[in-house]
Amino acid sequence: MVGTRRWTNAYDVTVTGDPDYRVHVVNDTLVLRDVSHADTGNYTCHVTNMAATRARTVAIVVSSTQSS
């Protein structure tokens, strides 16, 4: 087993790779586009391989948004 990665949001819901969502995953990277205050929160990357499982959390804070 090479390993797996997945991202979850503050509600422990897995973030999918569906680009129709503002927050999604591309090549194991969390992508946020057209963010709003609703996207503020903790996002956790869970990495699992044969040796261990690790998780790291980042806090995303959207302090203002800009219109295009």
ABEGO torsion letter per residue (X at the ends): XAEBBBBBBAAGBBBBABAABABBBBGGBBBBBGBBAAABEBBBBBBBBAABBBBBBBBBBBABBBBX
